Amino acid sequence: MTQQSSAVLDDLRWRGVLAQTTDEAALRAALDAGTVTFYVGFDPTAPSLHIGHLVQVLTARRLQLAGHRPLALVGGATGLVGDPRPTSERTINDPAVVAGWVERLGRQIAPFLDFEGPAAAALVNNLDWTAELSAIDFLRDVGKHFSVNRMLDREAVAKRLATNGISYTEFSYVLLQSNDFLQLSRRHGCTLQLGGSDQWGNITAGCELVRRVDQRTVHALATPLLTKADGTKFGKTETGTVWLDPELTSPYAFYQFWLAAEDAKVDDYLKVFSFRSREELEALAAETAERPQGRASQRALAQDVTTLVHGAEATARVEAASAALFGRGDLALLDEATLRDAVAELPTARVAPGEPLDVPRLLAAAGVVPSVSAGRRAVAEGGAYVNNERVEDAEAPVDPSALLHGRWLVLRRGRRTLAAVDVAPA
């Protein structure tokens, strides 16, 4: 834990995670004066956080390391409603489902924060102060302070009104989130809210509610939404969202996502997601610029973020699998779960038990080559491998004893083209 200081704002700006604040000079003064209690909220609209949420979690960790106290709010109340999206209404989930997701998200957030010491973090749930609030009290105590005209001007609301319309439920979401800031200010002395820039309207509405009701000045800090080099949203793959839950995105797939980061953006991502020093990151950027084919920044990014989320042991297993797939390790030494996750990311030919494991046919079925005859040519040219062993005879089937964990074969053509064979009942 370092001395409380507004220097953390300079670090956040250098890392590219400081988009805007309500009053930076006032916020700096508050941070320099001592421990600031701040909160960041996560709605349980899915069973896991994704890497977009990780920006907020890690920013909260950086603020705590600078001596400030985080409140991680998981919205058991707001998750029952849902923040309005620009396109359509959210699905209203069953309260029991939302309650289960609250628990899961809390368990995901907890390892990133320190729950002991003078700046001990706390997990809070806005259902605790919302569940018993009557509609009359909510309208009198909270709704009275909101202008419908200003609510209509909010970007998400305006987009919905121009297209599909919006329910009163989602229209009122801003009141619920604003009340969270008011309640945390009263209960925990919270004076700063952290969130993504897409939440800026909700965050500043909370600041205004605290000022109107309790005549107290509080602060807001927003992080930018990360994008790819082409300006599109960061955090999705061809198969969907990159989740923190290993059951939804395997550690292997998670690692590969970061390893595939674009050259134009990888150093930006390292600043956001890595806890390496400025000197280390600048050295990595220089090394990658000088020798981009070495992908030093990508490897550091994949290692750092996978270790943060899944732990050092999982990262070591994933790195061993990644090396073995490309012939730099022994596939037979990989545990079954890690191999299964790795194979799941490859084009796969599925074969029924007992079928002959004819290499040219398998290469074609897995999409490594366009045809069986092309598979025979690949073998003849010495460029076909099964489990990293070069295939010498195109006519000789693979012995079933070569199946890894009794189920899989890894096919490779040349150095980089990979696929798999899965011999298992349908």
Secondary structure, DSSP 4 states (H G I P E B T S, - for coil): -PPP-THHHHHHHHHT---EES-HHHHHHHHHHSPPEEEEEE--SSSS-BHHHHHHHHHHHHHHHTT-EEEEEE-TTGGGT-PPPSSSPPP---HHHHHHHHHHHHHHHGGGS--SSTT--EEEETHHHHTT--HHHHHHHTGGG--HHHHHHSHHHHHHHHTT---HHHHTHHHHHHHHHHHHHHHH---EEEEEGGGHHHHHHHHHHHHHHH----EEEEEPPPB-TTSPBSSEETTEE-BSSTTTS-HHHHHHHHHT--TTTHHHHHHHH----HHHHHHHHHHHHH-GGG-HHHHHHHHHHHHHHH-HHHHHHHHHHHHHHTTSS-GGGS-HHHHHHHHHTS-EEEE-TTS---HHHHHHHTTSSSSHHHHHHHHHTT-EEETTEEP--TTSPPPGGGSBTTTEEEEEETTTEEEEEEES--
